[in-house]
Structures are given as structure tokens and as C-alpha cells.
Amino acid sequence: MSRITELFGISTTTDATVDWAALVKAQHCPYLSRKCLKNRKSQPEIAIGTCTVRHGADARDVIICPFRMLERKKVFTDCLHLLTQNEPGNELHLLSEIGIPGGNVDYFLIAARNGKVKDFVGIEFQTLDTTGTVWPERQRFLNKAGLSVLQADVDSSKPFGMNWKMTAKTILVQLHHKVETFEGIHKHFVLVIQDHLLAYMRREFAFGHLNSARVGDPMHIHAYGLKPAGVHFSLELGERLSTDAAGIARCLGLQASPNVGLDQVVELLEARLSSDTLLDPLTPGGFTSL
């Protein structure tokens, strides 16, 4: 069984006939509706296209590309209830890569009217970082699928693994800074991760004090699983937790500290609002601001 689970959004375990040569040539990411952005460092014109890999003795399917989380824009609609000041008639916008005190935030889901922000939720994606290189496994899969690849890649002994510890600690440290900002301005911040990463965090860090999701908490964790769905896998929300800045600090054994004002963040968001940032659930990709 291949250690590649999904390539360019297609399951490698499907019984359906897949034209892998056409997929590899197109280099198309179905979640971005554009060319895959994960390129080989040595050959930047070639997109790797590996969304998910199989890892460990229990053969867990582990997402390694954050753009994989964009499937059906489900992670954003699962955050709509946290726009507690949203009202009928408002427009929904989605902005990416906004810098705030505490660091960049991957996405902002925004309720706006007449170009003015009425409410917003910050959303951060975190998938697993790999060690080594996944490329030989990708090439071995394509070789078995009948594609012509370099024999040196097929024969390569270079391994890859999952950097669980560094991934988990890095995102918790980043959360410690960012959630303070959101708590200080009475807004919500959501970490979107896979269920396997949440399970690791529970084992390695102090997570016992986190609550089952409560709207009143500023910090939310949404953990998703993958379920087979024909030629694809389906992203499904499995568990929601919540806490506050002090709770994230407790995970790391740190102390929380005060933060910034609402006006500063609103000004950053309103400067980026446009017709291109409107969240359209019927359009692949959903927005054009990436």
C-alpha cells in the first residue's frame, strides 16, 4: 500500500479509474482552483501535489498541506456561529494573511455592510510538518500507476516522517500570542487542525482544562477527520474545544499578558474589503484574495 493517501485531491486507494498522467500534468489543486502551490525546491516548476500521507504502524491518514483544509469551504461555514454580532443583510467576506499584533492570521471571516466591518473571526490552519522528503514515495506510487519516472527516485532510500513535537509546540506558542489579541478585543479565534494532531496535543500538553466548545470563550479548536468518499476523502468536523488566553498559556506553562485595541484590527480589515473578497459558497475556491 502506498504511503501517499491523496495526490492532487484524489484518493490513491479508490477503485475508480484515474488518469494519473493527466492529473500530474495539470498540477491542479481542487481546493484552491489553481495550480498547486507546493513546488519542489530543486524544480520549482513542478508541483508536488501531495495532500495527505499514510503514517505510523496504525496507518493514519495525515494531512500535510494546509490548503487541503479548504475543501467545500466547510471550515469557514463551521465558524459562522462565532460571528455573534452578525445580522441578516450583512455580506460575508474572507481575507487571507492579515498581519496583527501577535503575528499573521491565515484567514479572517468577516461580516460587513457598506464596506464597514460589523464582526469577524480569526481562523488559523495547522497541518503536520514532515521530516525528510515525501517525493520518493510520490514517485513510487506513480511508477506503480504506470507513469514513467526516474528510477533513482523509485530506488531512493530517503525516508520521511511526521514532526509531531515541533508542529504542536510551534502552533501553541503562536496561539499564545494571537489569542491574547482576540480576547482583548472580545472576538473569536479558531484553530483548525486534524483529529490526529489534537490527539497528540492531548497526550503531550496540558489539555485537561479545555472546555467542550462554548461560544463565550475567545479561543476555539476545531478538529477534523477524513472519511473515504469515492475518488476523494471528505473533511468532517469531529470535535470542538474552547478556552481563553490563560488556558492556552496553561498548556505551555506560561503567563498571559494584555494586548491591543479593536480599532487597530478593524482598520486593517476594512482596507482589504472588496468584491473579490466576498465569500461565495457556490464558487470553487470561494474567494480570489489568495
SEBA-549725 format. One line per field, with one value per residue: x, z, y of N, C-alpha, C in turn; chain; residue in three letters. Coordinates in Angstrom, 1 decimal. Each point is the difference from the previous one (the first is absolute). Layout:
N
n_px X  ...;
n_pz Z  ...;
n_py Y  ...;
ca_px X  ...;
ca_pz Z  ...;
ca_py Y  ...;
c_px X  ...;
c_pz Z  ...;
c_py Y  ...;
kette A  ...;
rest ala  ...;
This chain:
290
n_px 0.8  -0.4  1.1  -0.3  -0.8  0.4  -0.2  0.2  -0.2  0.7  -0.9  1.1  -1.0  -0.5  -1.2  -0.4  -0.2  1.2  -0.1  0.9  0.3  -1.3  -0.3  1.0  -0.4  -1.3  0.5  -1.3  -0.1  -0.8  0.8  1.0  -0.4  1.3  1.2  0.4  0.0  -0.1  1.1  0.7  0.8  0.4  -1.3  0.0  0.3  0.4  -1.4  0.2  -1.0  0.9  -1.2  0.0  0.7  0.4  -0.2  1.0  0.2  -0.8  0.9  0.3  -1.1  1.2  -0.7  0.7  -1.1  0.2  0.3  0.4  0.2  0.3  0.0  -0.8  1.1  0.0  1.3  -0.4  -0.8  1.0  0.4  -1.1  -0.2  1.3  -0.7  0.2  0.6  0.0  -0.6  -1.2  0.5  0.8  1.1  0.4  1.1  1.0  0.8  1.1  0.8  -0.6  0.9  0.0  -0.1  1.2  0.0  0.3  -1.2  -0.2  -1.2  -0.8  -1.0  -0.5  -0.8  -0.5  -0.2  -0.2  0.8  -0.9  1.0  -0.8  0.7  0.8  0.5  1.0  0.6  0.5  0.7  0.0  0.8  0.3  1.1  0.6  0.7  1.2  -0.2  -1.2  0.9  0.9  -0.7  -0.1  1.3  0.2  -0.9  0.5  1.1  -0.6  -0.4  1.3  0.3  0.7  0.8  0.8  0.8  0.8  -1.1  -0.3  1.3  -0.4  1.0  -0.1  0.0  -1.3  -0.3  -0.7  0.1  -0.5  1.2  0.8  -0.8  -0.2  1.2  0.3  -1.1  0.3  1.3  -0.3  -0.8  1.0  0.6  -0.5  -0.3  1.2  0.4  -0.4  0.6  1.0  -0.4  -0.2  1.0  -0.4  0.8  0.1  0.4  0.3  -0.2  0.8  -0.9  0.9  0.0  -1.3  0.0  0.9  -0.6  -1.0  0.8  0.4  -1.1  -0.1  -0.9  0.2  0.5  0.2  -1.0  -1.1  -0.1  0.3  -1.1  -0.1  0.7  1.2  0.6  -0.1  -0.1  0.1  -0.3  0.6  -0.9  0.6  -1.0  0.2  0.0  0.0  0.2  -0.8  0.6  -0.8  0.1  0.1  -0.7  1.0  0.8  -0.6  1.0  0.0  0.6  0.9  0.5  -0.6  -1.0  0.3  0.1  -1.1  -0.4  0.5  -0.8  -0.7  0.3  -1.3  -0.1  -0.2  -1.0  -0.4  -0.3  -1.4  0.0  1.1  -0.7  -1.1  0.9  0.7  -1.1  -0.5  1.3  -0.3  -1.1  -0.5  -0.5  1.4  -0.3  -1.1  -0.5  0.3  -0.9  -0.4  1.0  0.6  0.6  -1.1  1.2  0.3  0.0  0.0;
n_pz 0.0  -0.9  0.4  -1.3  0.7  -0.2  -1.3  0.1  1.2  -0.6  0.5  0.6  0.9  -0.8  -0.2  -0.1  -1.3  0.3  -0.7  0.6  -1.3  -0.2  1.1  -0.2  -1.3  0.5  1.0  -0.2  0.9  0.3  1.0  -0.8  -0.8  0.1  -0.6  0.3  1.2  0.2  -0.2  -0.9  1.0  -0.4  -0.1  0.2  -1.2  0.9  0.0  1.3  0.4  1.0  0.1  -0.1  1.1  -0.1  1.3  0.4  1.1  0.5  -0.9  0.8  -0.5  -0.2  0.2  -1.1  -0.7  0.4  -1.3  0.4  1.0  -1.3  0.1  -1.1  0.4  0.3  0.1  -1.1  -0.6  0.4  -0.4  -0.8  0.8  -0.3  -1.1  1.3  -0.7  -0.7  -1.0  -0.3  -1.2  0.9  -0.6  -0.5  0.6  -0.8  1.0  -0.8  0.8  1.2  0.0  1.2  1.0  0.0  -1.3  -1.1  -0.4  -0.1  0.7  -0.5  0.7  -0.9  0.9  -1.1  0.1  -1.2  -0.1  1.0  0.7  0.1  -0.5  0.7  -0.6  0.8  -1.1  0.7  -1.1  0.4  -0.9  -0.2  0.6  -1.1  0.3  -0.5  -1.0  -0.4  -0.8  0.6  1.1  -0.3  -0.3  1.1  0.6  -0.6  0.4  1.1  -0.1  -0.4  0.8  -0.9  0.9  0.6  -0.4  0.0  -0.4  -0.9  -0.3  0.1  0.9  -0.6  1.3  0.5  0.8  1.1  -0.1  0.8  0.6  -1.0  -0.7  1.0  0.4  -1.2  -0.3  1.1  -0.3  -1.3  0.4  0.8  -1.1  -0.9  0.8  0.5  -1.2  -0.4  1.1  -0.2  -1.2  0.8  -0.7  -0.9  0.4  -1.2  0.6  -1.3  0.5  -0.2  0.0  -0.9  -0.4  0.1  -0.4  -0.9  -0.2  0.0  -0.7  -0.7  0.0  0.8  -0.4  1.2  0.1  -1.3  -0.5  0.1  -1.3  0.5  -0.5  1.3  -0.3  0.1  0.6  -1.3  0.3  -1.4  0.4  -1.1  -0.5  -0.6  -0.8  -0.4  -1.2  -0.4  -1.1  0.9  0.9  1.0  0.2  1.2  0.5  0.8  0.4  0.9  0.3  1.2  0.0  0.8  0.0  1.2  -0.7  -1.1  0.8  0.6  -1.3  0.0  1.1  -0.7  0.1  0.0  -1.0  0.3  -0.7  -1.3  -0.8  0.0  0.2  0.6  0.5  0.4  0.2  0.5  0.5  0.4  0.2  0.4  0.5  -0.8  -1.2  -0.1  1.1  -0.8  1.0  -1.1  0.7  -1.1  0.3  -0.8  1.1  -0.5  -0.4  -0.3  1.3  -0.3;
n_py -1.2  0.9  0.7  0.1  0.8  1.3  0.0  1.3  -0.3  -1.0  -0.8  -0.4  -0.2  0.9  -0.6  1.2  0.1  0.3  1.1  -0.8  -0.4  0.0  -0.6  -0.8  -0.1  -0.1  -0.7  -0.4  1.0  -1.0  0.1  0.3  -1.0  -0.4  0.3  -1.2  0.5  -1.3  0.7  -0.8  0.0  -1.2  -0.2  1.3  -0.4  -0.9  -0.2  -0.1  0.8  -0.3  -0.3  -1.3  -0.4  -1.3  0.0  -0.7  -0.7  1.0  0.4  1.0  0.5  0.5  1.1  0.3  0.3  1.2  0.1  -1.2  0.8  0.4  -1.3  0.3  0.6  -1.3  0.1  0.7  -0.8  -0.8  1.2  -0.1  -1.0  0.1  0.3  0.2  0.9  -1.1  0.6  -0.4  -0.2  -0.4  0.4  -1.1  0.4  -0.3  0.3  0.0  -0.6  0.2  1.0  -0.5  0.8  -0.7  0.5  -0.6  0.3  -1.3  0.1  0.9  -0.6  0.8  0.6  0.5  1.3  0.3  -1.1  -0.1  -0.3  -1.0  -1.0  -0.8  -1.1  -0.1  -0.5  -0.9  -0.3  -1.2  -0.4  -1.3  0.4  -0.2  -1.1  0.2  -0.9  0.5  0.7  -0.7  0.2  1.2  0.0  -0.7  0.8  1.1  -0.5  -0.4  1.4  -0.3  1.0  0.7  -0.5  0.8  -1.0  1.0  0.6  -1.0  0.0  1.2  0.1  1.2  0.1  -0.1  1.0  0.0  1.3  -1.0  -0.1  0.2  -0.7  -0.9  -0.1  0.0  -0.7  -0.7  0.1  -0.2  -1.0  -0.3  0.4  -0.8  -1.0  0.5  0.1  -1.1  -0.6  0.7  -0.4  -1.0  -0.7  -0.9  -1.0  -0.6  -1.1  -0.2  -1.2  -1.1  -1.0  -0.4  1.2  0.2  -1.2  0.4  1.1  -0.8  -0.8  1.0  0.6  1.1  -1.0  -0.6  1.3  -0.4  0.8  -0.7  0.2  1.3  0.6  0.1  -1.2  0.7  -1.1  -0.4  -1.3  -0.1  -1.2  -0.3  -1.0  -1.0  0.1  -1.3  0.6  -1.3  0.8  0.5  0.8  -0.1  1.3  -0.5  1.0  -0.3  1.0  0.7  0.7  0.5  1.2  0.5  1.3  0.1  -0.5  0.7  1.1  -0.5  -0.1  1.2  0.2  0.9  1.2  0.3  0.8  1.3  0.6  -0.1  1.0  0.1  1.3  -0.4  -1.0  0.7  0.9  -1.0  -0.4  1.1  0.2  -1.2  0.5  -0.9  0.2  0.0  0.6  0.3  -0.6  -0.8  -0.6  0.6  0.8  -0.9  -0.3  0.6  0.4  1.2  0.1  -1.3;
ca_px -0.8  0.8  -0.1  -0.7  -1.4  -0.7  0.8  -0.8  -1.4  -0.6  0.4  0.9  -0.6  -1.2  -0.1  -0.3  1.1  0.5  1.1  1.0  0.9  -0.6  0.0  1.4  0.3  -0.8  0.5  -1.1  -0.5  -1.5  -0.4  0.3  -0.5  1.1  1.1  0.5  1.0  1.1  0.9  1.3  1.0  1.0  -0.7  -1.1  -1.1  -0.7  -0.8  0.1  -1.4  -0.4  -0.9  -0.2  0.8  -0.3  1.1  0.0  -0.4  -1.4  -0.3  -0.9  0.1  0.4  0.0  1.2  -0.2  -1.1  -1.0  -1.0  -1.1  -1.0  -1.1  -1.4  0.0  -0.7  0.6  -0.4  -1.4  -0.1  0.3  -1.0  -0.7  0.8  -0.3  -1.2  -0.6  -0.5  -1.4  -0.5  0.2  1.5  0.7  1.1  1.3  1.1  1.3  1.1  1.3  -0.1  0.9  -0.5  0.9  0.0  0.3  -1.0  -1.1  -0.2  -1.2  -1.0  -1.4  -0.5  -1.4  0.2  -1.0  0.4  1.4  0.4  0.0  -1.0  0.5  1.0  0.6  1.3  0.1  1.4  0.1  1.2  0.2  1.3  1.3  0.7  1.4  0.5  -0.7  -1.1  0.1  0.2  -1.3  -0.8  0.4  -0.2  -1.4  -0.2  0.7  -0.9  -1.2  0.3  0.6  1.4  0.7  1.4  0.2  0.7  -1.1  -0.6  0.9  0.5  -0.2  -0.3  -1.3  -0.7  -0.7  -0.8  0.6  -1.1  0.3  0.2  -1.2  -0.9  0.6  0.1  -1.3  -0.4  0.7  -0.6  -1.3  0.1  0.1  -1.1  -1.3  0.0  -0.5  -1.5  -0.8  0.0  -0.9  -1.2  -0.3  0.3  1.1  -0.2  1.1  -0.5  1.1  -0.5  -0.2  1.3  0.9  -0.7  0.2  1.4  0.1  -0.6  1.0  1.3  -0.2  -1.1  -1.2  -1.2  -0.8  -0.8  -1.4  -0.8  -0.1  -0.9  0.1  0.5  1.4  0.6  0.9  -0.7  0.7  -0.9  0.8  -0.7  0.5  -0.1  -0.8  0.0  -1.2  0.3  1.3  0.5  -0.3  -0.9  0.4  -1.2  0.2  -0.1  -0.1  0.2  0.4  0.2  0.6  0.3  1.5  0.7  -0.1  1.1  1.3  0.2  0.4  1.5  0.7  0.4  -0.9  -0.6  0.2  -1.0  0.2  -0.2  -1.4  -0.8  0.1  1.2  -0.2  -1.0  0.6  0.7  -1.0  -0.8  0.9  0.2  -1.3  -0.4  -0.9  0.7  0.1  -1.2  0.0  -1.0  0.1  -0.3  1.1  1.2  0.9  -0.9  0.5  1.2  1.0  1.3;
ca_pz 0.0  -0.1  1.1  -0.5  0.1  -1.0  -0.9  -0.7  0.5  -0.4  0.8  -0.7  0.3  -0.7  -0.9  -1.3  -0.9  0.1  -1.0  0.8  -0.8  -0.3  1.3  0.2  -1.0  0.2  1.3  0.5  1.3  0.0  1.2  -0.4  -1.4  -0.7  0.1  1.3  0.4  0.7  -1.1  0.4  0.1  -1.1  -1.3  0.3  -1.0  0.3  1.2  0.6  -0.1  1.0  1.0  1.2  0.0  0.9  1.0  1.3  0.0  -0.2  -1.3  0.0  -1.2  0.6  -0.9  0.1  -0.7  0.6  -1.0  0.0  0.9  -0.6  -0.7  0.1  0.9  1.2  1.2  0.2  0.4  1.4  0.9  -0.1  1.3  0.9  -0.4  0.9  -0.3  -1.4  -0.2  -1.4  -0.9  -0.1  -0.9  0.6  -0.7  0.5  -0.3  0.4  0.4  0.6  1.1  1.2  1.2  0.4  -1.1  -1.1  0.1  -1.3  -0.6  0.8  -0.5  0.4  -0.3  -0.3  -0.7  -0.6  0.2  1.4  0.8  1.1  0.9  -0.7  0.7  -0.5  -0.2  -0.3  -0.3  0.3  -0.4  0.5  -0.7  -0.2  0.0  -1.2  -1.2  -0.5  -1.4  -0.5  0.2  -1.1  -1.3  0.0  -0.3  -1.4  -0.7  0.1  -0.8  -1.4  -0.6  -0.2  1.0  0.1  0.8  1.2  1.0  0.4  0.8  1.1  1.4  0.9  0.7  0.5  1.2  0.5  1.0  0.9  1.2  -0.5  -0.5  1.1  0.9  -0.8  -0.1  1.3  0.3  -0.8  0.6  1.3  -0.3  -0.8  0.7  0.9  -0.8  -0.2  1.2  0.4  -0.7  0.1  -1.2  0.0  -0.8  -0.2  -0.6  -0.8  0.0  -0.2  1.3  0.4  0.6  1.3  0.9  0.5  0.9  1.2  0.7  0.3  0.7  1.0  -0.7  0.7  0.4  -1.1  0.1  -1.2  -0.6  0.5  -0.8  0.8  0.0  -1.2  -0.7  -0.3  -0.8  -0.8  -0.5  -1.1  -0.4  -1.4  -0.3  -1.4  -0.8  -1.4  -0.4  0.9  1.4  0.5  1.2  0.9  1.3  1.0  1.4  0.2  1.3  0.1  1.2  -0.2  -0.1  1.1  -0.2  -0.9  0.8  0.9  -0.8  -0.2  1.3  -0.2  0.5  -1.0  0.1  -0.6  -1.4  -0.9  -0.1  -1.1  -1.2  -0.7  -0.9  -1.0  -1.0  -0.9  -0.7  -0.9  -1.1  -1.0  -0.4  -1.4  -0.6  -0.2  1.3  0.4  0.2  -0.8  0.3  -1.2  -0.9  0.4  0.6  0.9  0.1  -1.0  0.6  0.3;
ca_py 1.2  1.2  0.9  1.2  -0.2  0.9  0.7  1.0  -0.1  -1.2  -1.2  -1.0  -1.3  -0.1  -1.1  0.7  0.2  1.4  0.3  0.7  0.8  1.3  0.7  0.5  1.0  1.2  0.5  0.8  -0.2  0.3  0.8  1.4  0.2  0.5  -0.9  -0.3  1.0  -0.7  -0.3  -0.5  1.1  -0.2  0.2  0.8  -0.1  -1.2  0.0  -1.3  -0.4  -0.9  0.6  -0.8  -1.2  -1.0  0.0  -0.7  -1.4  -0.1  0.5  1.1  1.0  1.3  1.1  0.7  1.3  0.8  0.3  -1.1  0.4  0.9  -0.8  0.4  1.2  -0.5  0.6  1.4  0.0  -0.5  1.1  1.0  0.2  0.9  1.4  0.2  1.3  0.1  0.2  -0.2  1.1  0.2  -0.8  -0.8  0.1  -0.9  0.6  -0.9  0.6  1.4  0.1  0.7  -0.2  -1.4  -0.7  -0.1  -0.9  -0.6  0.4  0.7  -0.1  1.3  0.5  1.4  0.6  1.3  0.2  0.1  -1.3  -0.1  -1.0  -0.8  -1.1  -0.4  -1.5  -0.5  -1.5  -0.7  -1.4  -0.5  0.2  -1.3  0.0  -0.7  0.3  -0.9  -0.1  -1.4  -0.7  0.5  -0.6  -1.4  -0.2  0.3  -1.1  -1.1  0.3  -0.1  1.2  0.0  0.9  -0.3  -1.2  0.5  0.3  -1.2  -0.7  0.9  -0.5  1.2  -0.2  1.2  -0.3  1.1  0.8  0.3  0.8  1.4  0.5  0.3  1.1  1.3  0.6  0.5  1.3  1.0  0.2  0.8  1.4  0.5  0.0  1.2  1.2  -0.2  0.1  1.4  0.8  -0.7  -0.7  -1.4  -0.5  -1.5  -0.8  -1.1  -1.0  -1.3  -0.7  -0.7  1.0  0.2  -1.2  0.1  1.2  -0.4  -0.9  0.7  1.3  0.0  0.4  -0.4  1.1  0.5  -0.3  -0.2  1.3  0.9  1.2  1.1  0.0  0.6  -0.9  -1.2  -1.0  -0.9  -1.1  -0.7  -1.2  -0.4  -1.2  -0.3  0.4  -0.2  0.3  1.0  -0.1  1.1  0.6  0.0  0.6  -1.0  0.5  1.4  0.4  1.5  0.5  1.4  0.2  -0.7  -1.5  -0.3  0.1  -1.1  -1.1  0.2  0.3  1.4  1.0  0.8  1.5  0.8  0.2  1.2  0.5  -0.5  0.9  -0.3  -1.2  0.4  0.9  -0.9  -0.8  0.9  0.4  -1.2  -0.5  0.3  -1.0  -1.2  -0.8  -0.6  -1.4  -0.6  -1.4  -0.8  0.2  -0.7  1.0  0.8  1.3  0.1  0.9  -0.8;
c_px 0.9  -0.1  -0.6  -1.5  -0.8  1.1  -0.8  -1.5  -0.7  0.5  0.8  -0.6  -1.3  0.0  -0.3  1.3  0.4  1.1  1.1  0.9  -0.6  0.0  1.4  0.4  -0.7  0.5  -1.1  -0.4  -1.5  -0.4  0.3  -0.6  1.1  1.1  0.4  1.2  1.2  1.0  1.3  1.0  1.0  -0.6  -1.3  -1.2  -0.8  -0.7  0.0  -1.4  -0.4  -0.8  0.1  0.9  -0.4  1.2  -0.2  -0.5  -1.5  -0.5  -1.0  0.2  0.1  0.1  1.3  0.0  -1.1  -1.1  -1.0  -1.2  -1.1  -1.1  -1.4  -0.1  -0.8  0.6  -0.5  -1.5  -0.2  0.4  -1.0  -0.6  0.8  0.0  -1.2  -0.6  -0.4  -1.5  -0.4  0.2  1.5  0.6  1.1  1.2  1.0  1.3  1.1  1.3  -0.1  0.9  -0.6  1.1  -0.1  0.3  -1.0  -1.1  -0.4  -1.2  -0.8  -1.3  -0.7  -1.4  0.2  -1.3  0.5  1.5  0.5  -0.1  -1.0  0.5  1.0  0.5  1.4  0.1  1.4  0.0  1.4  0.0  1.3  1.1  0.7  1.5  0.4  -0.8  -1.0  0.2  0.2  -1.3  -1.0  0.4  -0.2  -1.5  -0.3  0.6  -1.0  -1.2  0.3  0.7  1.5  0.6  1.5  0.2  0.8  -1.0  -0.6  0.9  0.5  -0.3  -0.4  -1.4  -0.7  -0.7  -0.8  0.6  -1.0  0.3  0.2  -1.3  -0.9  0.5  0.0  -1.4  -0.5  0.6  -0.6  -1.4  0.1  0.1  -1.3  -1.3  -0.1  -0.6  -1.6  -0.8  0.0  -1.0  -1.4  -0.5  0.4  1.2  -0.1  1.3  -0.7  1.1  -0.7  -0.1  1.2  0.9  -0.6  0.3  1.5  0.1  -0.6  0.9  1.2  -0.1  -1.2  -1.2  -1.3  -0.9  -0.8  -1.4  -0.5  -0.4  -1.1  0.2  0.6  1.5  0.6  0.7  -0.8  1.0  -1.0  0.9  -0.8  0.7  -0.3  -0.8  0.0  -1.3  0.3  1.4  0.7  -0.1  -0.9  0.5  -1.2  0.4  -0.3  -0.2  0.3  0.4  0.2  0.7  0.3  1.5  0.7  0.0  1.1  1.3  0.2  0.5  1.6  0.7  0.4  -1.0  -0.6  0.3  -1.0  0.4  -0.6  -1.5  -0.7  0.2  1.2  -0.2  -1.1  0.5  0.8  -0.9  -0.7  0.8  0.0  -1.4  -0.3  -0.9  0.7  0.2  -1.3  0.0  -1.2  0.0  -0.3  1.2  1.2  1.1  -0.7  0.4  1.3  1.1  1.3  1.1;
c_pz 0.0  1.3  -0.4  0.1  -1.0  -0.8  -0.9  0.3  -0.3  0.9  -0.8  0.2  -0.7  -1.0  -1.4  -0.8  0.0  -1.1  0.8  -0.8  -0.3  1.3  0.3  -0.9  0.3  1.3  0.7  1.4  0.1  1.1  -0.2  -1.3  -0.8  0.1  1.5  0.4  0.7  -1.1  0.6  0.1  -1.1  -1.4  0.3  -1.0  0.2  1.3  0.6  0.1  1.1  1.2  1.4  -0.2  1.0  0.9  1.2  -0.2  -0.2  -1.3  0.1  -1.2  0.6  -1.1  0.2  -0.8  0.6  -0.9  -0.1  0.9  -0.6  -0.7  0.4  0.9  1.3  1.3  0.3  0.4  1.4  1.0  0.0  1.3  0.9  -0.4  0.8  -0.2  -1.5  0.0  -1.4  -0.8  -0.1  -1.0  0.7  -0.9  0.6  -0.5  0.5  0.4  0.4  1.2  1.1  1.1  0.5  -1.2  -1.1  0.3  -1.4  -0.7  1.0  -0.7  0.5  -0.4  -0.2  -0.7  -0.5  0.2  1.4  0.7  1.1  1.0  -0.8  0.9  -0.7  -0.1  -0.4  -0.3  0.5  -0.4  0.4  -0.9  -0.2  0.2  -1.2  -1.2  -0.4  -1.4  -0.5  0.1  -1.1  -1.3  0.0  -0.3  -1.5  -0.9  0.0  -0.8  -1.5  -0.6  0.0  1.0  0.1  0.9  1.2  1.1  0.6  1.0  1.3  1.3  1.0  0.7  0.2  1.3  0.4  1.2  1.0  1.1  -0.5  -0.5  1.1  0.8  -0.8  -0.1  1.4  0.4  -0.8  0.5  1.2  -0.3  -0.7  0.8  1.0  -0.7  -0.2  1.3  0.5  -0.8  -0.1  -1.3  0.1  -0.9  -0.1  -0.5  -0.6  -0.1  -0.4  1.4  0.5  0.8  1.4  0.9  0.5  1.0  1.4  0.8  0.5  0.7  1.0  -0.7  0.9  0.4  -1.1  0.1  -1.3  -0.4  0.6  -0.8  0.7  0.1  -1.2  -0.9  -0.3  -0.9  -0.7  -0.6  -1.0  -0.3  -1.5  -0.2  -1.5  -0.6  -1.5  -0.4  0.9  1.5  0.4  1.3  0.9  1.4  1.1  1.4  0.1  1.5  0.1  1.4  -0.1  0.0  1.2  -0.1  -0.9  0.7  0.9  -0.8  -0.1  1.3  0.0  0.7  -1.1  0.3  -0.8  -1.5  -0.6  -0.1  -1.2  -1.2  -0.9  -1.0  -1.0  -1.1  -1.0  -0.9  -1.1  -1.2  -1.1  -0.6  -1.5  -0.5  -0.2  1.3  0.5  0.1  -0.8  0.1  -1.3  -1.0  0.6  0.5  0.8  0.1  -0.8  0.7  0.4  -0.9;
c_py 1.3  0.9  1.4  -0.3  0.8  0.7  0.9  -0.2  -1.3  -1.2  -1.0  -1.4  -0.2  -1.2  0.6  0.1  1.5  0.2  0.8  0.8  1.4  0.9  0.6  1.1  1.3  0.7  0.9  -0.3  0.2  0.9  1.5  0.4  0.7  -1.0  -0.2  0.9  -0.7  -0.5  -0.6  1.1  -0.1  0.2  0.8  -0.1  -1.3  0.1  -1.4  -0.7  -1.0  0.6  -0.8  -1.3  -0.9  -0.2  -0.8  -1.5  -0.2  0.6  1.2  0.9  1.4  1.1  0.8  1.3  0.8  0.3  -1.1  0.3  0.9  -0.7  0.5  1.3  -0.3  0.6  1.4  0.0  -0.6  1.0  1.1  0.4  0.9  1.5  0.4  1.4  0.1  0.1  -0.3  1.3  0.3  -0.9  -0.8  0.1  -1.0  0.7  -1.0  0.8  1.4  0.1  0.8  -0.1  -1.4  -0.9  -0.1  -1.0  -0.6  0.6  0.9  -0.2  1.3  0.2  1.5  0.6  1.4  0.2  0.1  -1.3  0.0  -1.1  -0.8  -1.1  -0.3  -1.5  -0.4  -1.5  -0.5  -1.4  -0.5  0.3  -1.4  0.2  -0.8  0.5  -1.0  -0.4  -1.5  -0.9  0.4  -0.6  -1.5  -0.3  0.1  -1.1  -1.2  0.2  0.0  1.2  -0.2  1.0  -0.4  -1.2  0.4  0.4  -1.2  -0.8  0.8  -0.6  1.1  -0.2  1.3  -0.4  1.2  0.7  0.4  1.0  1.5  0.6  0.5  1.2  1.3  0.6  0.4  1.3  1.1  0.4  0.9  1.5  0.5  0.0  1.1  1.2  -0.2  0.1  1.5  0.9  -0.8  -0.6  -1.4  -0.3  -1.5  -0.6  -1.2  -1.1  -1.3  -0.7  -0.7  1.0  0.3  -1.1  0.1  1.1  -0.4  -0.9  0.7  1.3  -0.1  0.6  -0.3  1.1  0.6  -0.4  -0.6  1.4  0.8  1.3  1.1  0.0  0.6  -0.9  -1.3  -0.9  -0.9  -1.1  -0.8  -1.3  -0.2  -1.3  -0.3  0.3  -0.1  0.3  1.1  -0.5  1.2  0.5  0.1  0.5  -1.1  0.5  1.4  0.3  1.5  0.3  1.5  0.1  -0.7  -1.5  -0.4  0.1  -1.2  -1.3  0.0  0.3  1.5  0.9  0.9  1.5  0.8  0.3  1.3  0.4  -0.5  0.9  -0.3  -1.2  0.3  0.8  -0.9  -0.8  0.8  0.4  -1.1  -0.4  0.5  -1.1  -1.3  -0.8  -0.6  -1.5  -0.6  -1.5  -0.8  0.0  -0.8  1.0  1.0  1.4  0.2  0.8  -0.8  0.5;
kette A  A  A  A  A  A  A  A  A  A  A  A  A  A  A  A  A  A  A  A  A  A  A  A  A  A  A  A  A  A  A  A  A  A  A  A  A  A  A  A  A  A  A  A  A  A  A  A  A  A  A  A  A  A  A  A  A  A  A  A  A  A  A  A  A  A  A  A  A  A  A  A  A  A  A  A  A  A  A  A  A  A  A  A  A  A  A  A  A  A  A  A  A  A  A  A  A  A  A  A  A  A  A  A  A  A  A  A  A  A  A  A  A  A  A  A  A  A  A  A  A  A  A  A  A  A  A  A  A  A  A  A  A  A  A  A  A  A  A  A  A  A  A  A  A  A  A  A  A  A  A  A  A  A  A  A  A  A  A  A  A  A  A  A  A  A  A  A  A  A  A  A  A  A  A  A  A  A  A  A  A  A  A  A  A  A  A  A  A  A  A  A  A  A  A  A  A  A  A  A  A  A  A  A  A  A  A  A  A  A  A  A  A  A  A  A  A  A  A  A  A  A  A  A  A  A  A  A  A  A  A  A  A  A  A  A  A  A  A  A  A  A  A  A  A  A  A  A  A  A  A  A  A  A  A  A  A  A  A  A  A  A  A  A  A  A  A  A  A  A  A  A  A  A  A  A  A  A  A  A  A  A  A  A  A  A  A  A  A  A;
rest met  ser  arg  ile  thr  glu  leu  phe  gly  ile  ser  thr  thr  thr  asp  ala  thr  val  asp  trp  ala  ala  leu  val  lys  ala  gln  his  cys  pro  tyr  leu  ser  arg  lys  cys  leu  lys  asn  arg  lys  ser  gln  pro  glu  ile  ala  ile  gly  thr  cys  thr  val  arg  his  gly  ala  asp  ala  arg  asp  val  ile  ile  cys  pro  phe  arg  met  leu  glu  arg  lys  lys  val  phe  thr  asp  cys  leu  his  leu  leu  thr  gln  asn  glu  pro  gly  asn  glu  leu  his  leu  leu  ser  glu  ile  gly  ile  pro  gly  gly  asn  val  asp  tyr  phe  leu  ile  ala  ala  arg  asn  gly  lys  val  lys  asp  phe  val  gly  ile  glu  phe  gln  thr  leu  asp  thr  thr  gly  thr  val  trp  pro  glu  arg  gln  arg  phe  leu  asn  lys  ala  gly  leu  ser  val  leu  gln  ala  asp  val  asp  ser  ser  lys  pro  phe  gly  met  asn  trp  lys  met  thr  ala  lys  thr  ile  leu  val  gln  leu  his  his  lys  val  glu  thr  phe  glu  gly  ile  his  lys  his  phe  val  leu  val  ile  gln  asp  his  leu  leu  ala  tyr  met  arg  arg  glu  phe  ala  phe  gly  his  leu  asn  ser  ala  arg  val  gly  asp  pro  met  his  ile  his  ala  tyr  gly  leu  lys  pro  ala  gly  val  his  phe  ser  leu  glu  leu  gly  glu  arg  leu  ser  thr  asp  ala  ala  gly  ile  ala  arg  cys  leu  gly  leu  gln  ala  ser  pro  asn  val  gly  leu  asp  gln  val  val  glu  leu  leu  glu  ala  arg  leu  ser  ser  asp  thr  leu  leu  asp  pro  leu  thr  pro  gly  gly  phe  thr  ser  leu;
